[in-house]
Amino acid sequence: MSGARMSGRDAIVALHAARGARDVVITTMAPARDWMTLPQQPLDLVFVPSAMGHATSIGLGIALAQPERRAIVCNGDGSMLMNLGSLASITGAGASNLVLLVFENGVYEVTGGQRTAGTHVDFAGLARAAGFASVFELSKLEDWTARIGDVLAARGPVFAVLKVEPAAGVPGPKSPGPARERARRLMDALRG
Ligand SMILES: Cc1ncc(C[n+]2csc(CCOP(=O)(O)OP(=O)(O)O)c2C)c(N)n1
C-alpha cells in the first residue's frame, strides 16, 4: 500500500468518540471487529456474521424508516464492490440522513488479506457519479479526526472513503451473540 494511511482501528476509535447519541452505527468486517473492542450502545448494529455487501442496504432501510436519525454505515471496500448498486439506491431514495464510510484497505482483511479489485477503483468518483451530496476522501488520521464532525454533519447522503492500512494477522470478527436477539434489541432501541 503506497502513501501514508491511517490505521482502521484508529479511524474507528475516532468515529466512536464522534458519533451522536441518537445515531445508528452499522459496522461490518474489520470495522466491526474494531468497533466491538469499544463500549457498545443499543443503537449499534454489529453486522457479524454477514453476507458481504448488505450493510449499505440495511443502513438505507434504517435511514428511510427513521428519517430523524442519522444512520452511519462502516463498510469494507470488498463489500462495497459487492453491492455498488446500493449507491444508486441510496441516492435515488434521497436518504439524506445516511453516512456511508468505506474503509479502503485494498484487501479482504478478515479472510486473510487477499487483494480486492478496490485498489484500482476510485470509490469517491463512483459516489459522486451516483449522486451523493457530499463526498470525502481521507487518508491521514489527523485529517479524519479534524474533519469527522464536518463529514457527519455534511449534506447527505454522505460518502467518505477512509484510506486505511490493512492490519495483518489480526483475527476476523466473531459474532457478538445470536443475531435474532440483537436485531430485536436494536428495534427496541430504534423505537425508544
Ligand atoms: C457474499 C459473500 N462472499 C464471501 C464472503 C466471505 N467473506 C467474509 S468477509 C470477506 C472479506 C471482506 O472484505 P472487505 O469487505 O474488504 O472487508 P475487510 O475484511 O477488508 O474489512 C469475505 C470474502 C461473505 N461473507 N459473503
PDBQT file of the ligand as one rigid body, heavy atoms in Angstrom, charges set to zero:
ROOT
HETATM    1  C1  LIG A 201     -21.238 -12.828  -0.389  1.00  0.00    +0.000 C 
HETATM    2  C2  LIG A 201     -20.057 -13.232   0.424  1.00  0.00    +0.000 A 
HETATM    3  N1  LIG A 201     -18.970 -13.736  -0.171  1.00  0.00    +0.000 NA
HETATM    4  C3  LIG A 201     -17.899 -14.109   0.570  1.00  0.00    +0.000 A 
HETATM    5  C4  LIG A 201     -17.923 -13.996   1.932  1.00  0.00    +0.000 A 
HETATM    6  C5  LIG A 201     -16.722 -14.446   2.752  1.00  0.00    +0.000 C 
HETATM    7  N2  LIG A 201     -16.051 -13.274   3.298  1.00  0.00    +0.000 N 
HETATM    8  C6  LIG A 201     -16.356 -12.851   4.552  1.00  0.00    +0.000 A 
HETATM    9  S1  LIG A 201     -15.522 -11.461   4.936  1.00  0.00    +0.000 SA
HETATM   10  C7  LIG A 201     -14.760 -11.383   3.459  1.00  0.00    +0.000 A 
HETATM   11  C8  LIG A 201     -13.813 -10.259   3.144  1.00  0.00    +0.000 C 
HETATM   12  C9  LIG A 201     -14.405  -8.871   3.396  1.00  0.00    +0.000 C 
HETATM   13  O1  LIG A 201     -13.575  -7.881   2.802  1.00  0.00    +0.000 OA
HETATM   14  P1  LIG A 201     -13.896  -6.356   2.902  1.00  0.00    +0.000 P 
HETATM   15  O2  LIG A 201     -15.322  -6.086   2.679  1.00  0.00    +0.000 OA
HETATM   16  O3  LIG A 201     -12.936  -5.617   2.026  1.00  0.00    +0.000 OA
HETATM   17  O4  LIG A 201     -13.622  -6.006   4.432  1.00  0.00    +0.000 OA
HETATM   18  P2  LIG A 201     -12.262  -6.119   5.294  1.00  0.00    +0.000 P 
HETATM   19  O5  LIG A 201     -12.196  -7.549   5.729  1.00  0.00    +0.000 OA
HETATM   20  O6  LIG A 201     -11.119  -5.740   4.414  1.00  0.00    +0.000 OA
HETATM   21  O7  LIG A 201     -12.516  -5.186   6.410  1.00  0.00    +0.000 OA
HETATM   22  C10 LIG A 201     -15.129 -12.475   2.676  1.00  0.00    +0.000 A 
HETATM   23  C11 LIG A 201     -14.588 -12.733   1.309  1.00  0.00    +0.000 C 
HETATM   24  C12 LIG A 201     -19.093 -13.458   2.521  1.00  0.00    +0.000 A 
HETATM   25  N3  LIG A 201     -19.212 -13.293   3.854  1.00  0.00    +0.000 N 
HETATM   26  N4  LIG A 201     -20.120 -13.070   1.748  1.00  0.00    +0.000 NA
ENDROOT
TORSDOF 0
